[in-house]
Amino acid sequence: MAKSMCNTIHGVFIGDAVDFLKDFPDSSVQLIIIDPPYNIGIDKWDIFDNYLDWAKEWLDQIYRILSDTGIIV
């Protein structure tokens, strides 16, 4: 993601969450709408524990970038 995109007031961004969210500054996002995949066994999370490890990666980033008054849906 280009650094200038972090300065937009509104935007819809589509990308791999694990990589994409790392470019956002701490506490900089007011609203995150996310629809994670739940089809365990189809991708790299072939077992539940692998899915949890993968989900923790993007959840950690969401927690980091979400502002104190932000909302995740």
Gaussian input, Z-matrix of N, CA and C with variables (Angstrom, degrees):
# hf/3-21g

backbone

0 1
 N
 C     1     B1
 C     2     B2     1     A1
 N     3     B3     2     A2     1     D1
 C     4     B4     3     A3     2     D2
 C     5     B5     4     A4     3     D3
 N     6     B6     5     A5     4     D4
 C     7     B7     6     A6     5     D5
 C     8     B8     7     A7     6     D6
 N     9     B9     8     A8     7     D7
 C    10    B10     9     A9     8     D8
 C    11    B11    10    A10     9     D9
 N    12    B12    11    A11    10    D10
 C    13    B13    12    A12    11    D11
 C    14    B14    13    A13    12    D12
 N    15    B15    14    A14    13    D13
 C    16    B16    15    A15    14    D14
 C    17    B17    16    A16    15    D15
 N    18    B18    17    A17    16    D16
 C    19    B19    18    A18    17    D17
 C    20    B20    19    A19    18    D18
 N    21    B21    20    A20    19    D19
 C    22    B22    21    A21    20    D20
 C    23    B23    22    A22    21    D21
 N    24    B24    23    A23    22    D22
 C    25    B25    24    A24    23    D23
 C    26    B26    25    A25    24    D24
 N    27    B27    26    A26    25    D25
 C    28    B28    27    A27    26    D26
 C    29    B29    28    A28    27    D27
 N    30    B30    29    A29    28    D28
 C    31    B31    30    A30    29    D29
 C    32    B32    31    A31    30    D30
 N    33    B33    32    A32    31    D31
 C    34    B34    33    A33    32    D32
 C    35    B35    34    A34    33    D33
 N    36    B36    35    A35    34    D34
 C    37    B37    36    A36    35    D35
 C    38    B38    37    A37    36    D36
 N    39    B39    38    A38    37    D37
 C    40    B40    39    A39    38    D38
 C    41    B41    40    A40    39    D39
 N    42    B42    41    A41    40    D40
 C    43    B43    42    A42    41    D41
 C    44    B44    43    A43    42    D42
 N    45    B45    44    A44    43    D43
 C    46    B46    45    A45    44    D44
 C    47    B47    46    A46    45    D45
 N    48    B48    47    A47    46    D46
 C    49    B49    48    A48    47    D47
 C    50    B50    49    A49    48    D48
 N    51    B51    50    A50    49    D49
 C    52    B52    51    A51    50    D50
 C    53    B53    52    A52    51    D51
 N    54    B54    53    A53    52    D52
 C    55    B55    54    A54    53    D53
 C    56    B56    55    A55    54    D54
 N    57    B57    56    A56    55    D55
 C    58    B58    57    A57    56    D56
 C    59    B59    58    A58    57    D57
 N    60    B60    59    A59    58    D58
 C    61    B61    60    A60    59    D59
 C    62    B62    61    A61    60    D60
 N    63    B63    62    A62    61    D61
 C    64    B64    63    A63    62    D62
 C    65    B65    64    A64    63    D63
 N    66    B66    65    A65    64    D64
 C    67    B67    66    A66    65    D65
 C    68    B68    67    A67    66    D66
 N    69    B69    68    A68    67    D67
 C    70    B70    69    A69    68    D68
 C    71    B71    70    A70    69    D69
 N    72    B72    71    A71    70    D70
 C    73    B73    72    A72    71    D71
 C    74    B74    73    A73    72    D72
 N    75    B75    74    A74    73    D73
 C    76    B76    75    A75    74    D74
 C    77    B77    76    A76    75    D75
 N    78    B78    77    A77    76    D76
 C    79    B79    78    A78    77    D77
 C    80    B80    79    A79    78    D78
 N    81    B81    80    A80    79    D79
 C    82    B82    81    A81    80    D80
 C    83    B83    82    A82    81    D81
 N    84    B84    83    A83    82    D82
 C    85    B85    84    A84    83    D83
 C    86    B86    85    A85    84    D84
 N    87    B87    86    A86    85    D85
 C    88    B88    87    A87    86    D86
 C    89    B89    88    A88    87    D87
 N    90    B90    89    A89    88    D88
 C    91    B91    90    A90    89    D89
 C    92    B92    91    A91    90    D90
 N    93    B93    92    A92    91    D91
 C    94    B94    93    A93    92    D92
 C    95    B95    94    A94    93    D93
 N    96    B96    95    A95    94    D94
 C    97    B97    96    A96    95    D95
 C    98    B98    97    A97    96    D96
 N    99    B99    98    A98    97    D97
 C   100   B100    99    A99    98    D98
 C   101   B101   100   A100    99    D99
 N   102   B102   101   A101   100   D100
 C   103   B103   102   A102   101   D101
 C   104   B104   103   A103   102   D102
 N   105   B105   104   A104   103   D103
 C   106   B106   105   A105   104   D104
 C   107   B107   106   A106   105   D105
 N   108   B108   107   A107   106   D106
 C   109   B109   108   A108   107   D107
 C   110   B110   109   A109   108   D108
 N   111   B111   110   A110   109   D109
 C   112   B112   111   A111   110   D110
 C   113   B113   112   A112   111   D111
 N   114   B114   113   A113   112   D112
 C   115   B115   114   A114   113   D113
 C   116   B116   115   A115   114   D114
 N   117   B117   116   A116   115   D115
 C   118   B118   117   A117   116   D116
 C   119   B119   118   A118   117   D117
 N   120   B120   119   A119   118   D118
 C   121   B121   120   A120   119   D119
 C   122   B122   121   A121   120   D120
 N   123   B123   122   A122   121   D121
 C   124   B124   123   A123   122   D122
 C   125   B125   124   A124   123   D123
 N   126   B126   125   A125   124   D124
 C   127   B127   126   A126   125   D125
 C   128   B128   127   A127   126   D126
 N   129   B129   128   A128   127   D127
 C   130   B130   129   A129   128   D128
 C   131   B131   130   A130   129   D129
 N   132   B132   131   A131   130   D130
 C   133   B133   132   A132   131   D131
 C   134   B134   133   A133   132   D132
 N   135   B135   134   A134   133   D133
 C   136   B136   135   A135   134   D134
 C   137   B137   136   A136   135   D135
 N   138   B138   137   A137   136   D136
 C   139   B139   138   A138   137   D137
 C   140   B140   139   A139   138   D138
 N   141   B141   140   A140   139   D139
 C   142   B142   141   A141   140   D140
 C   143   B143   142   A142   141   D141
 N   144   B144   143   A143   142   D142
 C   145   B145   144   A144   143   D143
 C   146   B146   145   A145   144   D144
 N   147   B147   146   A146   145   D145
 C   148   B148   147   A147   146   D146
 C   149   B149   148   A148   147   D147
 N   150   B150   149   A149   148   D148
 C   151   B151   150   A150   149   D149
 C   152   B152   151   A151   150   D150
 N   153   B153   152   A152   151   D151
 C   154   B154   153   A153   152   D152
 C   155   B155   154   A154   153   D153
 N   156   B156   155   A155   154   D154
 C   157   B157   156   A156   155   D155
 C   158   B158   157   A157   156   D156
 N   159   B159   158   A158   157   D157
 C   160   B160   159   A159   158   D158
 C   161   B161   160   A160   159   D159
 N   162   B162   161   A161   160   D160
 C   163   B163   162   A162   161   D161
 C   164   B164   163   A163   162   D162
 N   165   B165   164   A164   163   D163
 C   166   B166   165   A165   164   D164
 C   167   B167   166   A166   165   D165
 N   168   B168   167   A167   166   D166
 C   169   B169   168   A168   167   D167
 C   170   B170   169   A169   168   D168
 N   171   B171   170   A170   169   D169
 C   172   B172   171   A171   170   D170
 C   173   B173   172   A172   171   D171
 N   174   B174   173   A173   172   D172
 C   175   B175   174   A174   173   D173
 C   176   B176   175   A175   174   D174
 N   177   B177   176   A176   175   D175
 C   178   B178   177   A177   176   D176
 C   179   B179   178   A178   177   D177
 N   180   B180   179   A179   178   D178
 C   181   B181   180   A180   179   D179
 C   182   B182   181   A181   180   D180
 N   183   B183   182   A182   181   D181
 C   184   B184   183   A183   182   D182
 C   185   B185   184   A184   183   D183
 N   186   B186   185   A185   184   D184
 C   187   B187   186   A186   185   D185
 C   188   B188   187   A187   186   D186
 N   189   B189   188   A188   187   D187
 C   190   B190   189   A189   188   D188
 C   191   B191   190   A190   189   D189
 N   192   B192   191   A191   190   D190
 C   193   B193   192   A192   191   D191
 C   194   B194   193   A193   192   D192
 N   195   B195   194   A194   193   D193
 C   196   B196   195   A195   194   D194
 C   197   B197   196   A196   195   D195
 N   198   B198   197   A197   196   D196
 C   199   B199   198   A198   197   D197
 C   200   B200   199   A199   198   D198
 N   201   B201   200   A200   199   D199
 C   202   B202   201   A201   200   D200
 C   203   B203   202   A202   201   D201
 N   204   B204   203   A203   202   D202
 C   205   B205   204   A204   203   D203
 C   206   B206   205   A205   204   D204
 N   207   B207   206   A206   205   D205
 C   208   B208   207   A207   206   D206
 C   209   B209   208   A208   207   D207
 N   210   B210   209   A209   208   D208
 C   211   B211   210   A210   209   D209
 C   212   B212   211   A211   210   D210
 N   213   B213   212   A212   211   D211
 C   214   B214   213   A213   212   D212
 C   215   B215   214   A214   213   D213
 N   216   B216   215   A215   214   D214
 C   217   B217   216   A216   215   D215
 C   218   B218   217   A217   216   D216

   B1=1.4414
   B2=1.5129
   B3=1.2907
   B4=1.4589
   B5=1.5185
   B6=1.3074
   B7=1.4662
   B8=1.5237
   B9=1.3296
   B10=1.4614
   B11=1.5259
   B12=1.3160
   B13=1.4548
   B14=1.5229
   B15=1.3068
   B16=1.4606
   B17=1.5198
   B18=1.3215
   B19=1.4521
   B20=1.5259
   B21=1.3169
   B22=1.4564
   B23=1.5207
   B24=1.3192
   B25=1.4588
   B26=1.5260
   B27=1.3281
   B28=1.4607
   B29=1.5174
   B30=1.2994
   B31=1.4532
   B32=1.5072
   B33=1.2909
   B34=1.4498
   B35=1.5125
   B36=1.3057
   B37=1.4538
   B38=1.5203
   B39=1.2940
   B40=1.4561
   B41=1.5213
   B42=1.3156
   B43=1.4549
   B44=1.5092
   B45=1.3136
   B46=1.4503
   B47=1.5235
   B48=1.3046
   B49=1.4600
   B50=1.5202
   B51=1.3127
   B52=1.4651
   B53=1.5264
   B54=1.3243
   B55=1.4606
   B56=1.5271
   B57=1.3045
   B58=1.4545
   B59=1.5254
   B60=1.3220
   B61=1.4611
   B62=1.5194
   B63=1.3058
   B64=1.4642
   B65=1.5203
   B66=1.3323
   B67=1.4639
   B68=1.5302
   B69=1.3151
   B70=1.4570
   B71=1.5236
   B72=1.3296
   B73=1.4709
   B74=1.5318
   B75=1.3117
   B76=1.4647
   B77=1.5278
   B78=1.3211
   B79=1.4751
   B80=1.5216
   B81=1.3268
   B82=1.4623
   B83=1.5257
   B84=1.3192
   B85=1.4648
   B86=1.5266
   B87=1.3394
   B88=1.4597
   B89=1.5257
   B90=1.3226
   B91=1.4663
   B92=1.5195
   B93=1.3264
   B94=1.4613
   B95=1.5213
   B96=1.3284
   B97=1.4662
   B98=1.5163
   B99=1.3097
   B100=1.4605
   B101=1.5211
   B102=1.3090
   B103=1.4575
   B104=1.5264
   B105=1.3312
   B106=1.4704
   B107=1.5198
   B108=1.3121
   B109=1.4705
   B110=1.5317
   B111=1.2951
   B112=1.4639
   B113=1.5238
   B114=1.3120
   B115=1.4616
   B116=1.5312
   B117=1.3147
   B118=1.4605
   B119=1.5283
   B120=1.3149
   B121=1.4509
   B122=1.5158
   B123=1.3359
   B124=1.4571
   B125=1.5223
   B126=1.3130
   B127=1.4638
   B128=1.5169
   B129=1.3372
   B130=1.4573
   B131=1.5266
   B132=1.3175
   B133=1.4533
   B134=1.5273
   B135=1.3097
   B136=1.4592
   B137=1.5246
   B138=1.3097
   B139=1.4648
   B140=1.5251
   B141=1.2974
   B142=1.4615
   B143=1.5244
   B144=1.3176
   B145=1.4650
   B146=1.5285
   B147=1.3283
   B148=1.4670
   B149=1.5277
   B150=1.3201
   B151=1.4620
   B152=1.5232
   B153=1.3294
   B154=1.4649
   B155=1.5249
   B156=1.3234
   B157=1.4674
   B158=1.5296
   B159=1.3361
   B160=1.4561
   B161=1.5372
   B162=1.3244
   B163=1.4578
   B164=1.5252
   B165=1.3080
   B166=1.4629
   B167=1.5265
   B168=1.3162
   B169=1.4640
   B170=1.5311
   B171=1.3387
   B172=1.4558
   B173=1.5218
   B174=1.3227
   B175=1.4630
   B176=1.5288
   B177=1.3209
   B178=1.4664
   B179=1.5255
   B180=1.3314
   B181=1.4587
   B182=1.5331
   B183=1.3298
   B184=1.4612
   B185=1.5253
   B186=1.3043
   B187=1.4692
   B188=1.5290
   B189=1.3114
   B190=1.4625
   B191=1.5239
   B192=1.3452
   B193=1.4629
   B194=1.5209
   B195=1.3232
   B196=1.4634
   B197=1.5235
   B198=1.3296
   B199=1.4678
   B200=1.5255
   B201=1.3168
   B202=1.4724
   B203=1.5236
   B204=1.3119
   B205=1.4692
   B206=1.5301
   B207=1.3297
   B208=1.4549
   B209=1.5260
   B210=1.3263
   B211=1.4663
   B212=1.5161
   B213=1.3273
   B214=1.4728
   B215=1.5293
   B216=1.3213
   B217=1.4681
   B218=1.5047
   A1=108.49
   A2=116.49
   A3=121.05
   A4=109.30
   A5=116.38
   A6=120.64
   A7=111.61
   A8=118.48
   A9=120.88
   A10=111.93
   A11=118.06
   A12=121.25
   A13=111.05
   A14=117.88
   A15=120.66
   A16=111.67
   A17=117.91
   A18=121.67
   A19=112.88
   A20=118.35
   A21=120.37
   A22=109.92
   A23=115.45
   A24=120.27
   A25=109.40
   A26=117.24
   A27=122.56
   A28=107.93
   A29=116.12
   A30=118.33
   A31=111.33
   A32=115.02
   A33=122.32
   A34=105.64
   A35=116.61
   A36=121.77
   A37=108.97
   A38=116.33
   A39=121.75
   A40=107.49
   A41=116.89
   A42=120.21
   A43=110.98
   A44=115.63
   A45=121.18
   A46=107.75
   A47=117.07
   A48=121.54
   A49=113.18
   A50=117.33
   A51=120.33
   A52=110.69
   A53=117.76
   A54=121.25
   A55=112.05
   A56=116.46
   A57=122.94
   A58=112.88
   A59=117.49
   A60=121.03
   A61=113.44
   A62=117.66
   A63=121.27
   A64=112.91
   A65=118.02
   A66=122.24
   A67=113.59
   A68=117.85
   A69=120.19
   A70=111.14
   A71=116.94
   A72=119.99
   A73=111.34
   A74=116.43
   A75=122.02
   A76=110.76
   A77=116.14
   A78=123.68
   A79=113.35
   A80=117.93
   A81=120.89
   A82=114.88
   A83=118.47
   A84=120.90
   A85=109.65
   A86=115.82
   A87=121.57
   A88=113.42
   A89=117.48
   A90=120.77
   A91=109.42
   A92=115.41
   A93=121.49
   A94=107.05
   A95=115.35
   A96=121.88
   A97=105.78
   A98=116.49
   A99=119.70
   A100=109.70
   A101=115.31
   A102=122.53
   A103=107.73
   A104=116.69
   A105=119.01
   A106=111.67
   A107=116.97
   A108=119.73
   A109=110.66
   A110=115.60
   A111=121.08
   A112=112.43
   A113=117.16
   A114=120.90
   A115=111.17
   A116=115.35
   A117=121.42
   A118=109.17
   A119=115.92
   A120=121.24
   A121=113.34
   A122=117.12
   A123=120.42
   A124=111.76
   A125=118.94
   A126=121.50
   A127=109.17
   A128=117.34
   A129=121.39
   A130=113.10
   A131=118.16
   A132=120.80
   A133=110.20
   A134=115.10
   A135=121.65
   A136=112.99
   A137=117.12
   A138=120.83
   A139=108.02
   A140=116.56
   A141=121.84
   A142=112.53
   A143=118.10
   A144=120.39
   A145=111.46
   A146=117.92
   A147=120.89
   A148=110.74
   A149=116.37
   A150=120.33
   A151=110.40
   A152=116.75
   A153=120.49
   A154=111.40
   A155=117.73
   A156=121.16
   A157=110.52
   A158=116.34
   A159=121.33
   A160=110.59
   A161=116.94
   A162=120.90
   A163=110.90
   A164=117.56
   A165=120.50
   A166=111.15
   A167=118.10
   A168=121.28
   A169=111.49
   A170=117.71
   A171=118.71
   A172=112.16
   A173=118.00
   A174=119.17
   A175=111.52
   A176=117.63
   A177=121.18
   A178=110.65
   A179=117.11
   A180=121.19
   A181=111.05
   A182=116.55
   A183=120.20
   A184=110.15
   A185=116.54
   A186=120.49
   A187=110.27
   A188=117.43
   A189=122.29
   A190=112.20
   A191=118.28
   A192=120.53
   A193=113.93
   A194=118.25
   A195=120.71
   A196=110.04
   A197=116.53
   A198=120.37
   A199=109.53
   A200=115.47
   A201=120.32
   A202=112.64
   A203=116.71
   A204=120.52
   A205=111.30
   A206=117.11
   A207=121.92
   A208=113.04
   A209=114.37
   A210=122.28
   A211=108.72
   A212=115.91
   A213=121.59
   A214=107.88
   A215=114.99
   A216=121.60
   A217=107.38
   D1=136.57
   D2=177.06
   D3=-69.89
   D4=140.83
   D5=-178.35
   D6=-58.22
   D7=-32.46
   D8=-179.20
   D9=-63.75
   D10=-24.67
   D11=178.90
   D12=-66.73
   D13=-26.43
   D14=179.09
   D15=-69.43
   D16=-16.53
   D17=-177.68
   D18=-94.64
   D19=3.02
   D20=179.61
   D21=-74.14
   D22=152.65
   D23=178.86
   D24=-80.30
   D25=-43.34
   D26=-179.60
   D27=-132.78
   D28=151.28
   D29=175.90
   D30=-175.93
   D31=154.77
   D32=172.02
   D33=-114.70
   D34=122.47
   D35=-176.74
   D36=-120.08
   D37=135.76
   D38=178.96
   D39=-123.06
   D40=128.56
   D41=179.84
   D42=178.22
   D43=177.42
   D44=175.74
   D45=-70.28
   D46=115.56
   D47=-172.29
   D48=-59.24
   D49=-40.30
   D50=-176.36
   D51=-59.97
   D52=-42.35
   D53=179.44
   D54=-83.90
   D55=-41.73
   D56=-172.78
   D57=-63.70
   D58=-43.68
   D59=-174.68
   D60=-69.95
   D61=-20.22
   D62=-179.27
   D63=-64.01
   D64=-20.81
   D65=-178.29
   D66=-83.94
   D67=-10.52
   D68=-178.59
   D69=-85.11
   D70=141.91
   D71=176.16
   D72=-68.19
   D73=156.37
   D74=176.85
   D75=-56.79
   D76=142.20
   D77=173.84
   D78=51.74
   D79=38.27
   D80=-173.72
   D81=-109.07
   D82=-1.82
   D83=-173.37
   D84=-118.42
   D85=133.09
   D86=-179.57
   D87=-90.85
   D88=-30.95
   D89=-176.01
   D90=-143.19
   D91=129.20
   D92=174.14
   D93=-125.35
   D94=123.75
   D95=174.51
   D96=-113.19
   D97=120.81
   D98=-174.68
   D99=-135.82
   D100=143.92
   D101=178.77
   D102=-130.14
   D103=81.30
   D104=-176.91
   D105=-68.97
   D106=151.36
   D107=177.00
   D108=-71.16
   D109=144.52
   D110=179.47
   D111=-118.37
   D112=7.54
   D113=-175.00
   D114=-85.12
   D115=72.10
   D116=179.29
   D117=-60.88
   D118=136.73
   D119=179.83
   D120=103.03
   D121=-8.49
   D122=-177.31
   D123=-102.45
   D124=-29.49
   D125=-176.49
   D126=-121.23
   D127=-156.39
   D128=-174.68
   D129=-64.69
   D130=-14.44
   D131=175.22
   D132=-94.68
   D133=65.53
   D134=-176.03
   D135=-67.40
   D136=-18.38
   D137=174.88
   D138=-131.63
   D139=161.11
   D140=-174.19
   D141=-57.66
   D142=-41.65
   D143=-179.39
   D144=-62.37
   D145=-37.32
   D146=176.66
   D147=-66.43
   D148=-37.88
   D149=176.93
   D150=-62.41
   D151=-43.93
   D152=179.49
   D153=-62.94
   D154=-40.63
   D155=177.44
   D156=-61.47
   D157=-44.73
   D158=179.72
   D159=-64.86
   D160=-44.79
   D161=-178.72
   D162=-64.14
   D163=-36.51
   D164=178.88
   D165=-61.26
   D166=-34.00
   D167=179.35
   D168=-60.04
   D169=-49.60
   D170=-178.14
   D171=-80.21
   D172=-29.22
   D173=176.20
   D174=-66.06
   D175=-36.95
   D176=175.47
   D177=-60.98
   D178=-41.48
   D179=179.14
   D180=-67.61
   D181=-41.13
   D182=178.68
   D183=-62.07
   D184=-44.73
   D185=178.52
   D186=-59.90
   D187=-39.40
   D188=-178.67
   D189=-67.69
   D190=-41.86
   D191=-173.56
   D192=-89.52
   D193=-18.30
   D194=-177.90
   D195=-71.71
   D196=130.95
   D197=179.77
   D198=-69.99
   D199=166.20
   D200=-179.63
   D201=-60.86
   D202=-27.14
   D203=179.19
   D204=-105.47
   D205=10.38
   D206=-177.26
   D207=-76.57
   D208=165.77
   D209=-177.84
   D210=-131.29
   D211=139.90
   D212=172.10
   D213=-116.95
   D214=132.60
   D215=-179.44
   D216=-123.79

